[in-house]
Amino acid sequence: MESQSDVTPRMVVCLIAGRDAVERFPTLLKYLQLGLVDESIPTLRVVTQGEPLTTLQTGTMLLLQDRPLAWPLGRWSRRSFIADIARKLEAMNGNAPTIVHGLAPGTMDIASDVAIESGSELVFTVSSMKQIEDAASMRLLSRASALAPISPLLAEVLPPSVRSAKVVEIIPIGVHPMNQIAAFKNAQRAPVIVYAGPLSDNEELETLLRALKQVVSRHPNVLLFLLGKGPAEDHLRRMVESLEISDHVTFTGRLDDWRNVLDAADIFCIPRAQTVWREEPLAALAAGVCVVAAEGSLCDELVHERTALLFPQGSDAALAHCFLKLLGDTEFARMLAAAGQGHVRISNPPAQLVSKHIELYRRLARPHQTLAFSGDAVAGPK
């Protein structure tokens, strides 16, 4: 006879995500939603922060969109929105337990309120240092039944007071690697460096442009593409002109299908340590592009001279040296790109992302489950 804990529990999952989650780790949303559909788990997808309703709508997936009203109706609008979510969850779940999952820092408060209103278990994805360092975020994290850090580093810095009496499960983002190595596959084409992300930090992108200036004197055909938009764009355009590298730099604006550009790239640059986890470095590794990154980013897959080249943040000379090393030794560059792609193929399969999330949900849904923190739960991938 099966014990009660061995029975796969019925459950309903409420995913709460906003534009920040869609921009920073879209494959998490894509694969997780597909996995929940495959498992026939009723799912309510709550869309916030004005994200267009263009996301997956199949299987048992329903969508709601937050449309906040201006003051003084904003508070009433929010309460009404949360109550609406709770009513829909109640209609979906019958007597089944409900899991509310806040997928990004910007949705933590609403996820917490929905969990309280609906009497649900609460899960947060931990994807930035600010979530751990900010007092308000810490209070919200403490309310959760489970935390799902994206990287081992984020799990390690969680204070004992936050992870006490809850499940902490590291769940890396999953990606599908390409079938070939993109880096330097065509010797007849000009080498291409790509930056993808917001144009919002003058300092980090100034470092990149000054490094490019040093590189073009030895590799006059090298090209840099800046994929993104932001408040620093006008300043950066003026700097490109003053450095006399306009023929080498292209501002593309924001591209919805920017990952397709990686197939024509040789080097992907992350000029500033990322304290907020973003998917771009992982996508570059999966495409077989050489990654050059500032030291200290949250992406654990970036290991110096094994999967990427790392340099001290703010040093345009060190960044230029990394570029020159790859441009001057394309055999080494392709070996590095292959190693990075191989690493994510083994360590970041989409199936693992899905299975770990669903097992976490089921663990919370099992009746009388003891939610005690286990040291093994935060042991990251070797």
N, C-alpha and C positions, 0 to 999 in steps of 0.2 A: 504493500500500500504506500502510495506517495505521501510524503510529509507535506504539510501546508507550504513550507518554504521552497519545496521543489516544483511547485506548480507555477507555470508561467502566468503572471498576473495580467488581467485586463487593465488597461489604463488609457488615459487621454493625455496628449501632450500639447501644451500651449507654448509656441515659440514666439518670443518677442524680440524683434530686431528693427533697427532703423537704418537710415542712410549710411551711418558710419560703419555698421557691420557689412553692408552690401559693398562698400568701397574697399574695406580693409581685408575681408576674407570671404569673398563671394562663394568659393568652392565649399566652405563649411556649410553654408545655407543650402547650396545646390545638392550636395551629396546626402546631407542629413534629411532633407525633405524627401528625396528619392528613397532613402532607406526606410523612413517611416511609412511611406506608401507601400513599399515592398513587403513590410511586416504587417500591413493592414492595421496600423495603429492610428486611430482617429486623431487628427491634428488640427489645431486652430493656429494659423499664422497671423500674428498681429503686426501690422506694418505701422511704423511711427516716423516722425520727423519728415513728413511730406514725401516719402519715397513713392514713386509712381507704382501703380498696381500692374507691373509687368512680370512679376515673379511666377514661379511654378504654380499651376492651379490644376492638379490632377488628383485622382484617387479620393481620399477622404479629406483633402486639404480645403479649408475655408480661409478667407481673408477678411480682415477688418482694417480700416485705415483711420488713424488718429487725425482728426481735423480740428485742432485747438482753436478756440475763439479768443478774441482779444479781451483784455480786462474791460469791464468787471465780470464778464461771463466765463473767463478762463477756468476758474476754480470749479464752477458748476459743470462746465464742459468736461473737465477731467474726471470728476466723480461719475458723471453720466457715462463716459467712455469705459471706465473701469467696471461699473455695474453691468454694462452691456456685455463686456467680455465674460464676466462671471455668469451671467444668465445663459450665454451660449455654451459655456463649458458645462454647466449643469444639465442643459438639454442634451449634450453629447455624451456625458459620462454615465448617466444612470447612477449605479452604485459603484462604478469603477473609480479608482484613485486618479487624481489629476496631477501632472507635473508641469510646473510653470518654469520656463527656461529663459532667463535674460541673457542675450547673446553678446551684448556690447555694453561698455560703460554708460553710454547715454540712455540706456533703457533699464538700468538697475532699479530706479525708484518706481517706475510704473510696474515692473515685474513683481517687485515686493508688494505693492498695493494690490495687484491682481491676486497674488497668492493668498494674502490675508483675506480679501473679499470672498474668494472662492474656497478657502480652506484647503489649499493645495500645498504639496511639497515644492520647495523653491530651489532652483539650480542657477548658478551664475557661471558663465565662461569668464575666466580671468585672462585678460589680454594686454594689460598695460601696467606699468609701474605706478601710475597715478592712482589706479584702483586700490593699490595697497598702501600708498603713502597718504592719500586724502582721507581725513577723518570721517567725513560724511559717507564716502564709499566704504570705508572699513565697517561702519555701523551696519550698512546694508549687507555686506559680505557675511557679517556675523549672524544675520537672520537666516541664512540659507541652510538647507539640509545637506547640500553638496556643492562643491566647487570643482570646476574643470579648467585648470590652468592649461594654456596652450603650450607652454614650454617648461622644462624642469626648473629653470632659473626662477620663474614666477612662483612655482610651488615652494622652492627653497626659502624664499623671502617672506612667505606668509607667516605672520606672527602666530605663536601657539594659541593665543587668545581667540584668533579668528578661525583656525582650523579645528579647534576643540569640538568634540562631539559631532563631527560631520565627516562625510566622505570627501576625500580629496583625490581626484583622479586626473592625472596628466593625459590629455588627449591632443596629440599633435594634429595639425591640419593635414589632410590628405590631398595629393595631387597625382595626376596621370603624367608620367614622363613621356617625352616625344620619342619617336622611333630612331632619331638620328641626333648627332651632335651639331648644334647650330654654329658654334664658334669656329670661325676661320675655315669654313667648309668650301669657300670659293676664293681661291688665291687671286682671281682676276678682279674681284670687287674691292672697292675701298673699304677699309676697316670701319666698323660702326660701333660707337659707344652709345648706350641708352641709359637715361635716367627716367624713371616713372614714379610719379607721386605729386603731391601738391607743391606749387611754387610759392611757398610761404615762409621760407627761412633764407634771408639774404646770405648769412654767413656760410652755411653748408654749400650752397650753390656757387657762391663766390670762390670757395676752395676748388670746386670742380672746374670752373672756368679758368682760373689761374693755372691749374694743372694742365688743362688742355693747351693753353698758350705755350707751355714748356714742351709739350709733346709735338706740336705741329712743326716745330723747327726741324725735327728729325723724321717725322712722318707727315709730310705736307698733304697727304690725301685723306687723313683721318677725319671722320665725321661724328658729330655729337647730336643726338636727338633728345630734346627735353619734352617728355610726354606728361602733360598736366597743365593746370592753370592755378593762379593764385595771386595774392597782392604784391608779390615780389617780381612779377613778370616785367613790368616797365623798367624797374631798376636793373634787372638782369640784361634786358635788351640794350640798355645804355652801356653796361659794362662790356658786353660783347663787342660793341662798336669801338669802345675806347681801347680794348685789347687787340683790335684789328683781327678778329677771328670770325667775322660775320659769315664768311664763305664756308666755315666749318660747323656752324651751329644752326639747328632748325628747331623752332618752337612749334610744336604740333597742336597745342591745345589738349583738352581732355579727350581721350579716345575710349569709346566703350569696349572696343575689341583690341585693346592694346597688347594683349598676350600674343596675338597673331604677328605683331611686329617683331617679337623675339626670334622668330625663325630667320630673320634677316640681320640679327644682331650678333656681335662678337663678344662684347664686354658689357656687363650691366653694373652700374655704379651706384653705391649707397654712400653718399659723402658725409653722412652724419649718423652717429649711433642712434638706433631707433629704440626708444623706451615705450613705444606703442607698437604692438605686433602688427605687421602688415604682411600681406601675402606675396608682394612683388618679388622679394628675394627667392622665395621657394619656387615661384613660377619660373624665374630665370634659371635656377638650378635644373628644374625639370626639363627646360628647353635645351639644355646643354650649352648654355652661355657661360662664359667666364665671369664670375662675380668678384668685384673689388669693393670692399666695404670697410667703413670706419669700425674700429674696435669697439666692442661693448654693446652691440645690438642684441635684441632679445632672440633673434633667430639662431637657435642652437646648432642648426645644420651648417653654419658658416665656421669652418675650422681652417686656420691659416695654413696654406700650402698643402692642404689635403682636399678641401672642397672649394676653397676661395683664397683670395689674397686679402689680408687685413692690413690696415695702416692706421697710425695715430690720428685721431680726429683733429681737423684743423690744419694739418700739414699738407700744403699743396705740393711740396717737393716730394714727400713720401707717396702721395697719390700719383704724381707724375711718374715716379719710379716704378710703381706697380703697372701702370699702363705701358711703359716702355719695355718692361720685362715680358709682358704678354705679346706686344706687337713685334718684339725682336726675336721671339722664340715661339713660333706658332705651334710647333710640335708639343712643347711643354704646355702651352695654352689649351690645346685640345685634350691633352691628358688630364689637366685640371678640370676641364669642363665635363669630361667623361666620368671622373671620380665624383663630382658633385651630383651629376644625374644619377649615377649608380647608387649613391647614398640615399637620395630621396625615393628611389624605386624600392629600396628595402625598408626604409624607416618611415615612409609617409604614404602608405597605400590608402586610397579612399575607403576600402572595405574596413580597415582598422578604425578609421574615424567614425564610421557608422556603427560598427559593432560595439565599440566602447561607449558611445553615447546611449545606445539602446540598452545595453547591460546596466549602465548607471541608472537609467530611468526605471528599469525593472527592479533593480535593487531597492530603490526608494518606494516602489509600488508594492513590494511584498509586505504583507501584514506582519506586524510584530518584529520587523527587521531592526536590529540594533545598529544604529548609525554611529559607530565609533571610529575615530581616526586611526588608520593603520599606517605604520611607517613604510610598509611595502607599497602602499597606494601612491606614494609620492616618489617612488623610485623611477627615475626617468630612463629613457632608452639609452643603452650603452653605446 
